[in-house]
Amino acid sequence: MTADTLGIETRLSRTRGRESRTQSVATRFTQEEQKALMEKAEAQGQNLREWAREVLLREAYGSTLAVGPDQIMTEIVALQLFLTNALSPVACGERMSTEQYQELMRNVKTNKHRAAREVVAQYAAENEEEKRHA
């Protein structure tokens, strides 16, 4: 069996040129919590320790994105609101006046946060329902 077969060369190449990691953090989880964490890590193609380290450091140093997932979801929902309300009259052969367009934009800006919370709540409820039936 070669060193390459064991992945030793790959692991060694990852550690060269970086500061040694000497500190660790321990915590306890329930079996259900551990299962949920393992599923998240596996979905990212990582083992639990690598994934947990990445998540902890991302939280400690802040996301590399200027906005977080909540803001992105809000803007996606805003786009959905806009397109639904703008394209519906157009599909029916109607034209939208400048005033109607401005009102639509005000409506989207006013309601996008509430609508995004409702969408997230709906997904959470569906996930809970799926867990109960699993």
Secondary structure as UniProt FT lines:
FT   HELIX           3..6
FT   HELIX           8..15
FT   TURN            16..17
FT   HELIX           31..43
FT   TURN            44..45
FT   HELIX           48..61
FT   HELIX           69..91
FT   TURN            92..93
FT   HELIX           98..133
//
